[in-house]
């Protein structure tokens, strides 16, 4: 009957592990006299012995030893315990044998394994004070439990070190050393065995494991350890679910592939591949991959008319490919018959703004138009809305004035909006607007609150807000790089105001009307 105590479990991660699952490939739970896992052997530097219930170095179920409070939290029926080791199997006096002994496991096959780690259960009587002086200062008097490994006969390297938490001759309780200074850190080991984890940073073919112990204490200075295990990192392929494609099934419209990525080890998505398919019907008749469609998005073309479209994703976590999953087919794709028949779209510059004019021959379910503008960065922003005529079979004319054009290249995109909110891009035009060296644009003017004035950089250094009586109300400093200034008239009474922009090349006075 296995004893699985979940009391006071301690998980100490000594190194950062990659986000992969850990698969156990070797273990020793000290249940028998023979070897543990296949391919290794357990060798003790001294035979197991028990001189009394307080002098021992052996596997036990706890019934033949009397450590203070007893040990719990071990695996299966037995664990390994030690106290006053230097009496030896002959049960002699102090220092009959060395209190430093080892248990070694040799020839553990690790061929092809990576991301190795060690886990073991460790405990010590909390009522005991273990010797804490370093070896080099007073001989072999420090109590410890250390787990080491070597690969392919190389040098031994420490995985886990457990030492007194006080480095003086008075010592202290045992605890895991987390910073390599051979002094135990919090929390201390207790009678309930706790799990300690360490990482093996090397790879190779054959691994030897060695447990070093030095316990010279008498009662109550007993220690216990159990269930040594080795793990290697495993990686499972990611999965994709809820795969769909969305968007309007009309030529010229953008379809988007959607899916939910999942990975058992929480590895980030990296390198996933995508395909789009075209079929003759909803059952996938004559399905073919669309050669140019290898991203999450696909814009429908005339070859898709009356076809059905699906999206496929093969998820990848940067190392492994998952299984390809395809979305349901959607269709049929219809031609892009716009609800508005646009006959012309023109932009031209006026003295202080850009004027847009467009004409339609007919309109169906037309809610209206949206005007977008961008500079050379092609980052379009919405600058205006014009109401449409719903349904019309006669020509209609529309216009819009951009009173704050950019100085330089201006790109204007005209879009139409259906009554159901669907937006259709109609046409894009560009024009160059040059603001005169001393010219100033103000908008909105008249205004009920704020008005924005635009001008060329390096022209003006200050702006004065002046009342109708000629008195300066407010003065604003301008930087040489400024191309606009905002004047807030919301707190002023209605009437006429002036803004005087002053610079080294002269000044410009702009009339403002507060409504």
C-alpha positions in Angstrom: 0.0 0.0 0.0 1.6 3.2 -1.1 1.7 6.1 1.4 1.2 9.4 -0.4 1.3 12.2 2.1 0.7 15.6 0.6 1.6 17.5 3.8 4.2 20.2 3.6 5.4 19.3 0.1 8.3 21.5 -0.9 9.1 22.1 -4.5 12.5 23.9 -4.9 13.4 24.5 -8.6 17.1 25.1 -8.7 17.3 26.0 -12.4 14.8 27.3 -15.0 13.3 24.5 -17.1 12.1 24.8 -20.6 8.3 24.7 -21.0 8.2 21.0 -21.8 6.6 18.0 -20.1 8.9 15.8 -18.0 8.9 12.1 -18.6 10.3 9.8 -15.8 12.7 7.2 -17.2 14.6 6.0 -14.1 13.8 5.6 -10.4 14.8 4.0 -7.1 12.3 3.9 -4.3 14.5 1.7 -2.0 11.9 -1.0 -1.7 14.3 -3.9 -2.4 17.9 -5.0 -2.0 18.4 -5.3 -5.8 18.8 -2.8 -8.5 16.3 -0.1 -9.2 15.3 0.7 -12.8 16.6 -1.3 -15.7 20.2 -0.5 -16.8 21.7 0.7 -13.5 22.8 -0.7 -10.2 22.8 0.5 -6.7 26.1 0.3 -4.8 26.6 1.3 -1.2 30.0 2.3 0.1 29.2 0.4 3.3 26.6 -2.4 3.9 23.3 -1.5 5.4 23.4 -1.8 9.2 21.3 -1.2 12.3 23.1 -1.2 15.7 20.1 0.1 17.6 16.9 2.1 17.0 19.1 5.3 17.1 22.2 4.0 15.2 21.5 3.0 11.6 22.2 3.3 7.9 19.5 1.3 6.1 16.2 1.0 4.3 13.4 0.9 6.8 9.6 1.1 7.2 10.1 3.1 10.3 9.3 0.3 12.7 12.9 -0.5 13.7 14.1 3.1 14.3 13.0 5.8 16.7 13.7 9.2 15.2 12.0 12.0 17.0 8.4 12.4 15.7 8.9 9.7 13.0 9.2 10.3 9.3 6.2 10.7 7.0 5.6 11.6 3.3 7.8 8.8 1.9 6.8 6.7 -1.1 5.7 3.1 -0.9 6.6 1.0 2.2 10.2 1.8 2.8 12.7 4.7 2.8 16.4 5.1 3.5 17.3 6.6 6.9 20.6 7.3 8.6 21.9 8.4 12.1 25.3 8.2 13.8 26.8 6.6 10.7 30.4 6.4 12.0 29.6 3.5 14.3 29.6 1.3 11.2 28.2 -2.2 10.6 30.4 -3.6 13.4 28.5 -1.2 15.8 31.8 0.0 17.3 32.5 3.3 19.0 32.7 6.8 17.6 34.7 7.1 14.3 34.8 3.3 13.7 34.2 4.2 10.1 33.9 7.5 8.3 30.6 9.3 8.7 30.9 10.2 5.0 29.3 7.4 2.9 27.9 7.1 -0.6 25.3 5.3 -2.7 26.1 5.1 -6.4 24.0 4.2 -9.4 26.0 3.5 -12.6 25.3 3.1 -16.3 21.9 4.8 -16.5 21.1 5.1 -20.2 20.4 8.7 -21.4 21.1 8.3 -25.1 19.0 10.8 -27.0 17.6 12.3 -23.9 17.6 16.1 -23.2 16.3 18.5 -20.6 17.3 16.1 -17.8 16.2 16.7 -14.2 16.3 15.0 -10.8 13.7 14.7 -8.1 13.9 13.1 -4.7 12.3 13.2 -1.2 14.3 14.4 1.7 13.7 14.9 5.4 15.5 15.5 8.7 14.4 15.7 12.3 13.5 19.3 13.1 14.6 18.8 16.7 18.2 18.1 15.7 21.1 20.6 15.4 23.4 19.4 12.6 27.1 20.2 12.5 27.8 23.4 10.5 31.5 24.1 10.4 33.1 23.9 6.9 35.5 21.1 6.2 38.5 23.3 5.6 38.2 25.0 9.0 37.8 22.1 11.3 38.1 18.8 9.4 35.1 16.7 8.3 32.5 17.9 10.7 29.8 19.4 8.5 26.6 17.3 8.1 25.2 17.2 4.6 23.3 15.3 1.9 24.5 15.9 -1.7 23.3 14.5 -5.0 25.9 14.5 -7.9 26.0 13.2 -11.4 28.6 12.5 -14.1 28.1 11.8 -17.8 30.2 9.4 -19.8 32.8 9.1 -17.1 33.4 12.9 -16.8 33.8 15.0 -13.7 31.2 14.8 -10.9 28.8 17.8 -10.7 26.4 18.7 -7.9 22.7 18.6 -8.6 21.3 19.1 -5.0 23.1 20.2 -1.8 21.5 20.1 1.6 23.5 21.6 4.5 22.9 23.1 8.0 21.4 26.6 7.8 24.0 27.8 10.4 27.7 27.6 9.4 29.0 27.8 13.0 30.1 25.0 15.2 26.7 25.1 16.9 25.1 24.3 13.5 21.4 24.3 12.8 18.6 22.4 10.9 19.2 21.0 7.4 17.9 22.9 4.4 18.5 23.0 0.6 21.3 25.3 -0.5 19.8 27.4 -3.3 22.8 29.8 -3.9 25.8 27.5 -3.8 27.4 28.8 -0.6 27.0 25.4 1.3 24.7 27.0 3.8 21.1 25.8 3.9 18.4 28.3 3.0 14.7 28.5 4.1 12.6 26.5 4.6 14.3 23.8 6.6 13.7 20.1 6.1 11.2 18.4 8.5 10.0 15.0 9.4 7.6 15.1 6.5 9.7 14.2 3.5 9.6 17.0 0.9 10.4 16.9 -2.8 13.6 18.6 -4.0 14.2 19.2 -7.7 17.5 19.8 -9.6 18.4 20.2 -13.2 21.1 18.2 -15.1 22.6 20.5 -17.6 24.6 18.0 -19.8 23.7 15.3 -22.3 25.5 12.2 -23.4 25.0 8.4 -23.4 25.6 7.1 -19.9 24.9 8.8 -16.5 26.2 7.9 -13.1 24.3 9.2 -10.0 25.9 9.5 -6.6 24.4 10.3 -3.2 26.9 11.6 -0.6 25.9 11.7 3.0 27.7 12.8 6.2 25.7 12.4 9.4 27.7 12.1 12.6 24.9 13.1 14.9 23.3 10.8 17.5 19.7 11.0 18.6 17.8 13.0 17.5 20.0 13.8 14.4 18.4 11.4 11.9 17.8 12.0 8.2 15.7 10.3 5.6 15.5 10.2 1.8 13.5 8.3 -0.7 12.1 8.0 -4.3 15.0 9.2 -6.4 13.9 9.8 -10.0 15.3 11.0 -13.3 13.3 12.8 -15.9 13.8 14.0 -19.5 12.0 16.7 -21.3 9.3 15.7 -23.8 7.4 17.9 -26.2 4.0 17.2 -27.6 2.7 18.7 -30.8 0.4 21.7 -30.5 -3.2 21.6 -31.6 -5.6 23.9 -33.5 -9.3 24.0 -32.8 -12.3 26.2 -33.7 -11.0 26.7 -37.2 -13.2 29.0 -39.2 -12.9 31.6 -41.9 -14.9 34.9 -41.7 -15.6 37.8 -44.0 -18.0 38.7 -46.8 -18.3 36.1 -49.6 -17.9 38.6 -52.4 -15.1 39.2 -54.9 -12.6 41.8 -53.6 -13.5 41.2 -49.9 -10.9 40.0 -47.3 -11.4 36.6 -45.6 -9.7 35.9 -42.3 -8.7 32.5 -41.0 -9.4 32.1 -37.3 -8.4 29.3 -34.8 -7.6 28.5 -31.2 -3.9 27.4 -30.6 -3.2 25.1 -27.7 0.0 23.5 -26.4 0.3 21.0 -23.6 3.6 22.5 -22.4 2.5 26.1 -23.0 5.1 26.6 -25.7 4.4 29.7 -27.8 3.2 29.3 -31.3 6.0 29.7 -33.8 6.1 28.7 -37.5 2.5 27.7 -38.1 1.5 27.3 -41.8 -1.7 28.2 -43.6 -3.5 27.2 -46.7 -6.7 28.2 -48.5 -8.7 25.9 -50.7 -11.2 26.4 -53.5 -13.9 23.8 -54.2 -16.8 23.5 -56.6 -19.4 22.8 -53.9 -20.0 22.6 -50.2 -18.8 18.9 -50.2 -15.4 19.8 -51.4 -15.7 18.6 -55.0 -12.5 19.2 -57.0 -10.9 21.0 -54.0 -7.5 22.6 -54.8 -5.1 24.7 -52.8 -4.9 28.3 -53.9 -1.2 28.7 -54.7 -0.8 32.3 -53.6 -2.8 32.1 -50.4 -0.3 31.1 -47.6 -1.3 33.6 -44.8 -4.1 34.0 -42.3 -5.9 36.4 -44.8 -7.1 35.9 -48.3 -8.7 38.4 -50.7 -11.3 36.9 -53.0 -10.7 37.1 -56.7 -12.8 36.6 -59.8 -11.6 32.9 -60.1 -13.5 32.3 -56.8 -17.0 33.2 -58.2 -19.5 30.4 -57.5 -16.8 28.5 -55.6 -16.5 27.5 -52.0 -13.6 28.5 -49.8 -12.0 26.9 -46.7 -9.0 27.8 -44.5 -6.5 25.3 -43.1 -3.9 25.7 -40.3 -1.0 23.4 -39.3 0.0 24.6 -35.8 3.7 24.6 -34.8 5.4 25.4 -31.5 8.8 26.1 -33.1 9.9 22.5 -32.9 7.0 20.2 -33.7 4.2 20.4 -36.3 0.7 19.6 -35.1 -2.1 18.1 -37.3 -3.5 20.2 -40.0 -7.1 21.3 -39.4 -9.5 22.7 -42.0 -12.4 25.0 -41.6 -15.9 24.3 -43.0 -16.3 25.4 -46.7 -18.2 28.6 -47.2 -19.8 29.8 -50.4 -20.8 30.4 -53.1 -18.7 33.4 -53.8 -20.6 36.2 -55.6 -19.4 39.0 -57.9 -18.6 42.4 -56.3 -21.6 44.4 -57.5 -21.3 47.6 -55.7 -24.6 49.2 -54.4 -23.3 52.5 -55.8 -22.4 53.2 -59.4 -19.6 55.8 -59.1 -19.2 57.9 -62.3 -16.5 60.3 -61.1 -14.3 61.2 -58.1 -12.2 64.3 -58.2 -10.1 66.3 -55.7 -8.7 69.8 -56.3 -7.0 72.5 -54.2 -8.6 75.8 -53.4 -6.8 78.7 -51.8 -6.9 77.3 -48.3 -8.4 73.9 -48.5 -8.9 70.8 -50.7 -12.3 70.2 -52.3 -13.6 66.7 -53.1 -16.4 66.1 -55.6 -18.0 62.8 -56.7 -21.0 61.7 -58.7 -23.1 58.5 -58.8 -25.3 57.2 -61.6 -27.5 55.0 -59.2 -27.6 53.9 -55.6 -29.0 50.9 -53.8 -29.4 50.7 -50.0 -26.8 53.5 -49.7 -26.5 54.9 -46.2 -23.8 57.3 -47.1 -20.1 57.9 -47.7 -17.0 58.1 -45.5 -13.9 60.2 -46.4 -10.5 59.0 -45.3 -7.2 60.9 -45.6 -3.6 60.0 -45.1 -0.1 61.4 -45.7 2.8 59.6 -47.2 2.6 57.1 -44.3 -0.6 55.7 -45.8 -2.2 55.7 -42.3 -5.7 56.6 -43.3 -7.9 58.5 -40.7 -11.6 59.2 -41.0 -12.2 63.0 -41.6 -15.8 63.2 -42.8 -19.2 61.6 -43.4 -21.7 62.5 -46.1 -25.3 61.1 -46.0 -26.4 59.0 -49.1 -29.7 58.9 -50.9 -30.7 55.3 -50.0 -32.2 54.0 -53.3 -31.9 56.2 -56.4 -31.8 55.6 -60.2 -30.9 59.1 -61.1 -27.5 60.9 -61.0 -26.4 62.4 -57.7 -23.6 64.8 -56.9 -21.7 65.1 -53.6 -18.9 67.3 -52.3 -16.7 67.6 -49.2 -14.2 70.3 -48.1 -11.1 69.3 -46.2 -10.3 72.5 -44.4 -7.2 71.1 -42.7 -5.2 69.4 -45.5 -1.7 68.2 -44.9 1.2 70.3 -46.2 2.4 68.1 -49.0 1.0 64.8 -50.3 -2.7 64.1 -49.4 -4.4 60.8 -50.2 -8.2 60.7 -50.1 -10.1 57.4 -50.0 -13.8 57.4 -50.7 -15.8 54.5 -49.1 -19.6 53.8 -49.3 -21.6 52.3 -46.5 -24.7 50.1 -47.0 -27.8 50.5 -44.8 -26.7 47.3 -42.9 -23.4 48.9 -42.0 -21.2 47.1 -44.6 -18.4 49.3 -45.9 -17.2 49.2 -49.5 -14.1 51.0 -50.7 -14.8 52.9 -53.9 -11.7 54.9 -55.0 -8.5 56.6 -53.8 -7.1 59.9 -55.2 -4.0 61.9 -54.3 -3.1 65.6 -54.5 -0.3 67.9 -53.4 -1.4 70.8 -51.2 1.2 73.5 -50.6 0.6 75.9 -47.7 2.0 79.4 -48.6 5.0 80.4 -46.5 3.0 83.0 -44.5 -0.4 81.4 -45.0 -2.5 80.4 -42.0 -5.5 78.0 -42.0 -8.1 78.2 -39.2 -10.7 75.5 -38.6 -13.4 75.5 -37.5 -14.0 79.2 -38.0 -16.6 80.3 -36.9 -16.4 78.1 -33.7 -18.2 77.6 -30.5 -15.1 76.5 -28.6 -11.7 75.5 -29.9 -10.2 76.5 -33.2 -7.0 75.1 -34.7 -4.6 77.2 -36.7 -2.1 75.5 -39.1 1.0 77.0 -40.8 4.4 76.2 -42.0 7.2 75.4 -39.5 10.0 77.8 -38.7 7.7 80.8 -39.4 6.3 82.0 -36.1 7.6 82.2 -32.6 4.5 83.4 -30.7 0.7 83.8 -31.0 -1.3 86.6 -29.4 -5.1 86.3 -28.9 -6.5 89.9 -29.3 -10.0 91.2 -28.4 -12.1 93.4 -30.7 -10.9 96.3 -28.7 -7.3 95.6 -29.7 -6.1 94.4 -26.3 -4.0 91.3 -26.0 -5.9 88.6 -24.0 -3.4 85.8 -24.1 0.1 85.1 -25.5 1.3 81.7 -26.4 5.0 80.8 -27.1 5.6 78.6 -30.2 8.5 76.3 -31.0 10.3 76.6 -34.3 9.1 73.1 -35.2 5.4 73.9 -34.5 3.0 73.8 -37.4 -0.2 74.4 -35.5 -1.6 76.1 -32.4 -5.0 75.5 -30.7 -7.0 78.5 -29.4 -9.8 77.8 -26.9 -12.6 80.3 -27.0 -15.1 78.3 -25.1 -14.8 80.6 -22.1 -15.2 83.8 -24.0 -18.3 85.7 -25.1 -19.5 85.6 -28.7 -18.0 88.1 -31.1 -15.0 88.9 -33.1 -11.4 88.0 -32.0 -8.0 88.1 -33.7 -4.9 85.9 -33.5 -1.6 87.6 -34.4 1.1 85.1 -35.4 4.5 86.7 -35.0 7.9 85.7 -36.4 11.2 86.9 -37.8 9.7 87.2 -41.3 6.7 89.3 -40.1 3.3 88.6 -38.7 0.0 87.3 -39.9 -3.4 88.3 -38.3 -6.2 85.8 -38.5 -9.8 86.8 -37.8 -11.8 84.4 -35.5 -15.6 84.3 -35.0 -16.9 83.0 -31.7 -20.5 81.8 -32.0 
